[in-house]
């Protein structure tokens, strides 16, 4: 098999980003969460501020900026996207994904819902008082962030975690 045909047949994993906007608020450090609906994944639960697929030839930090603008209407610069961890998951469609998790504490604009078909609410929460209905993996990511840890987690591979 030549190098070209090896490259063409090589398995590819989908990549995505998860973005949580944070700020210093009345209750200390606060994070912006969105409540999911009509997506087929974790509907009715609180999720990070924005998330989405990385497009072809797009760095993850640029995807963070694009998804933040599309989903919550704020402008983020790539250098302000702080990597906090990586998930290797088997999605609900049985497709493997690598999801880079990023915290952003510097952005411009007032957050608002970008797609009301998929998001029912947007709200700021103290990182020390998250809603009970936050996606478990997002809660764990914030716990790692608060400890100053960079994390790596695998889930969806038959372990029942999300």
Buried (B, 14 or more C-beta within 10 A) or exposed (E): EEEEEEEEEEEEEBBBBBBBBBBEEEEEBBBBBBBBBEBEEBEEBBBBBBBBBBEEEBEBBBBBBBBBBEBBBBEBEEEBBBBBBBBBBBEEEEEBBBBBBBBBEEBEEEBEBBEEEBBBEBEBBEBEEBEEEBBEBBBBBBEBBEEEEEBEBEBBEEEEEB
